[in-house]
Amino acid sequence: MGLTHMQIKELLDENRVHECEGMGSDHICVKIAAIAELPSRFGQFHIVAFYNNKDDKEHIAIVRGDVTNAEDVPVRVHSECLTGDVIGSLRCDCRDQLESALRLIGQMDRGILLYMRQEGRGIGLINKIRAYGLQEHGYDTVEANLALGFRDDEREYGVAAHMLESLHVKSIRLITNNPKKIEDLTRHGIQVTGRIPHVMPANEYNRFYLETKALKSGHLIDFNGKEHWPEQYDPPEVEGMNNEQRELLHKIFENPPEIPHTTHEH
């Protein structure tokens, strides 16, 4: 069951008069601006639009079920990627991650996908295309960002954290391979109780990009048969699983091997 009309009215009324000191050093304040139903090929959702005082960008939440005052809500924080999400670029795994997360959440009782307007890991579309050009001359994705005068990753998650607070989410299980997202959300007061791995198969165009994310940016993607960190023994999420199968996997993964040697194969 999704958000009720009464819940939607209460959220909108509450945010219409919402004022706060702001979150973090930037004093980020977020307000819910609009809520509507969103039937999609991935399931039935509500779409929630947010205003914030940090970047004036229109970030949104795709919400499945009743997430208010809920614990352990599966959440994907997805950064906008025009070339991948819209055009289907093979240079990254963004569209695969977006669709896989929506499909997964669409099969659950509740969940959230935050769609953040942080193109190119926060450097913007034009600079991302510039970085692509540098990559064609031998730079990897990290080196290209640095050459343009940016950090490896310019994203931050204060706005995302406040969005979750505005929806009254108590705790989350983050759908991610990126431990920095967990650290940043936790730093902004979000209780992250677990991680759901989100590894996409590589193709000939994005394999080096994914390897660079793993080797230089700390993403939990294993290409070389390295031992997995304990947190990589979270139960896998497979397309088509029902709730009974998912519960069985959770029971199995409650007691992982003491000395893990499992590798992820693509």
C-alpha positions in Angstrom: 0.0 0.0 0.0 1.4 3.4 -1.0 1.1 6.8 0.7 -2.5 7.6 1.5 -4.2 10.9 0.5 -4.2 11.9 4.1 -0.4 11.2 4.4 0.2 13.2 1.3 -1.8 16.1 2.6 0.0 16.0 5.9 3.4 16.0 4.3 2.6 18.9 2.0 1.0 20.9 4.8 4.0 20.2 7.1 6.5 21.3 4.4 4.6 24.3 3.4 5.5 25.9 6.7 8.8 24.1 7.3 11.7 26.1 8.6 14.9 24.7 10.1 18.4 25.7 10.9 19.6 23.5 8.1 21.7 20.4 8.0 25.5 20.3 8.0 27.9 23.2 7.6 26.0 24.5 4.5 22.7 24.7 6.6 20.8 22.8 3.9 17.0 23.1 4.2 14.8 20.9 2.1 11.1 21.1 1.5 8.6 18.8 -0.2 7.1 20.8 -3.1 4.7 18.3 -4.8 3.6 14.7 -4.7 1.8 12.7 -7.4 1.2 9.1 -8.3 3.6 7.6 -10.8 2.6 4.3 -12.5 5.6 3.0 -14.5 7.0 -0.1 -16.3 8.9 -0.9 -13.0 5.8 -0.7 -10.7 3.5 1.7 -9.0 5.2 4.6 -7.2 4.6 8.1 -5.9 7.0 10.8 -7.2 8.0 13.5 -4.6 9.5 16.7 -5.8 11.8 18.7 -3.5 13.0 22.3 -3.2 16.3 23.0 -1.4 18.2 26.2 -0.5 21.6 24.8 -1.5 21.6 24.4 -5.3 18.0 25.3 -6.3 17.9 22.0 -8.3 14.8 19.9 -8.5 15.7 16.6 -6.9 13.0 13.9 -6.6 12.2 10.8 -4.7 10.5 7.8 -6.4 8.6 6.2 -3.5 7.2 2.7 -3.3 4.8 1.9 -0.5 4.5 3.6 2.9 7.9 4.7 3.9 6.9 7.2 6.6 8.3 6.2 10.1 9.6 3.0 8.5 12.9 1.2 9.4 15.4 -0.5 7.1 13.9 1.0 4.0 15.8 0.0 0.8 17.1 3.2 -0.7 19.0 3.9 -3.9 20.7 7.4 -4.2 21.1 7.8 -7.9 23.0 10.7 -9.5 21.6 12.0 -12.7 23.4 10.9 -15.9 21.9 12.3 -19.1 24.1 10.3 -21.4 23.4 7.0 -19.6 19.9 7.3 -18.2 18.4 8.9 -21.3 20.5 8.0 -24.3 21.8 4.6 -23.1 25.5 5.4 -23.2 27.7 2.3 -22.8 30.5 4.3 -21.3 29.0 3.9 -17.8 26.7 1.6 -15.9 24.3 4.4 -14.8 21.2 3.4 -16.8 21.7 -0.3 -15.8 21.9 0.8 -12.1 18.9 3.1 -12.4 16.6 0.5 -14.1 17.8 -2.4 -11.8 17.1 -0.3 -8.7 13.7 0.7 -9.9 12.8 -2.9 -10.8 14.1 -4.2 -7.4 12.2 -1.5 -5.4 9.1 -2.0 -7.6 8.9 -5.7 -6.3 9.2 -4.7 -2.7 6.6 -3.6 -0.2 8.5 -0.3 0.3 11.5 1.5 -1.0 12.9 4.8 -2.3 15.0 5.9 -5.2 16.4 9.4 -4.8 17.2 10.9 -8.2 19.8 13.6 -7.5 20.7 16.3 -10.0 24.4 15.7 -9.7 25.5 15.2 -13.3 29.0 13.8 -13.9 29.6 13.1 -10.2 28.9 16.7 -9.5 31.0 18.4 -12.2 28.1 19.1 -14.6 27.2 17.9 -18.1 29.7 20.1 -20.0 32.6 19.2 -17.8 31.6 15.5 -18.0 31.9 15.7 -21.8 35.2 17.4 -21.4 36.3 14.5 -19.2 35.1 12.0 -21.8 37.4 13.8 -24.3 40.4 13.4 -22.0 39.6 9.8 -21.5 39.8 9.3 -25.2 43.5 10.5 -24.9 44.4 8.0 -22.2 43.1 9.5 -19.0 41.0 7.4 -16.6 37.9 8.9 -15.1 39.6 10.0 -11.9 42.6 11.5 -13.8 40.2 13.4 -16.1 38.3 15.0 -13.2 41.6 16.0 -11.6 42.9 17.4 -14.8 39.8 19.6 -15.1 40.4 21.0 -11.6 37.9 18.9 -9.7 38.1 16.2 -7.1 37.6 12.6 -8.0 33.9 13.0 -6.8 32.3 16.4 -6.2 29.0 14.9 -4.9 27.7 15.4 -1.4 24.6 14.0 0.2 23.3 16.6 2.6 20.3 17.3 0.4 19.6 13.5 0.0 19.8 13.1 3.8 17.3 15.9 4.4 15.0 14.4 1.7 14.9 11.2 3.7 14.2 13.1 6.9 11.4 15.0 5.1 9.8 11.7 4.3 10.2 10.6 8.0 12.3 7.6 7.2 13.8 6.2 10.4 16.6 4.0 8.9 17.7 2.7 5.5 19.5 -0.2 3.8 21.5 1.6 1.0 21.6 0.1 -2.4 25.2 0.9 -3.4 28.7 -0.2 -4.1 30.1 3.1 -2.9 31.1 3.2 0.8 31.5 7.0 0.6 27.8 7.3 0.2 27.3 5.4 3.4 29.8 7.6 5.2 28.4 10.8 4.0 24.7 10.0 4.7 25.7 8.7 8.2 27.6 12.0 8.8 24.4 13.8 8.0 22.5 11.9 10.5 20.9 9.1 8.5 21.0 5.6 10.1 22.3 3.1 7.6 21.6 -0.4 8.9 22.9 -2.3 5.9 24.0 -2.4 2.3 22.5 -4.0 -0.7 25.2 -4.6 -3.4 24.5 -3.2 -6.8 27.1 -4.5 -9.2 26.2 -4.4 -12.9 27.9 -6.6 -15.6 30.7 -4.8 -17.5 30.8 -4.3 -21.2 33.7 -3.5 -23.5 33.2 0.2 -23.3 32.8 0.6 -19.5 35.0 -2.1 -18.0 38.0 0.2 -17.5 35.7 2.9 -16.0 34.3 0.3 -13.5 37.8 -1.0 -12.7 38.9 2.6 -12.0 36.0 3.2 -9.7 37.0 0.1 -7.8 40.7 0.7 -7.7 40.8 4.5 -7.2 37.4 5.5 -5.8 36.9 2.6 -3.4 33.8 1.1 -4.9 33.1 -2.5 -3.8 33.4 -4.1 -7.2 35.7 -7.1 -7.5 37.3 -7.8 -10.9 40.4 -9.8 -9.9 39.2 -12.4 -7.5 40.2 -10.4 -4.4 38.7 -11.4 -1.1 35.4 -9.7 -0.4 34.9 -7.4 2.6 32.4 -8.9 5.1 29.8 -6.3 4.0 29.9 -7.8 0.6 28.2 -10.9 2.0 24.9 -9.1 2.0 22.1 -11.2 0.4 22.1 -10.8 -3.4 19.0 -9.3 -5.1 18.1 -11.1 -8.2 15.5 -10.0 -10.7 12.3 -12.0 -10.3 12.8 -13.1 -6.7 9.6 -13.2 -4.6 9.4 -12.4 -0.9 9.7 -16.0 0.2 13.0 -16.5 -1.8 14.3 -13.2 -0.5 13.6 -14.2 3.1 15.4 -17.5 2.6 18.5 -15.8 1.2 18.5 -13.4 4.2 18.5 -16.5 6.6 21.4 -18.1 4.7 23.5 -14.9 4.7 23.0 -14.3 8.4 26.0 -16.7 9.0 28.6 -16.1 6.3 31.8 -18.1 6.1 34.5 -17.0 8.6 37.2 -16.8 5.9 35.5 -15.6 2.7 37.1 -16.4 -0.7 34.1 -15.9 -2.9 34.7 -13.8 -6.0 32.2 -11.9 -8.1 32.2 -13.0 -11.7 30.6 -11.0 -14.6 
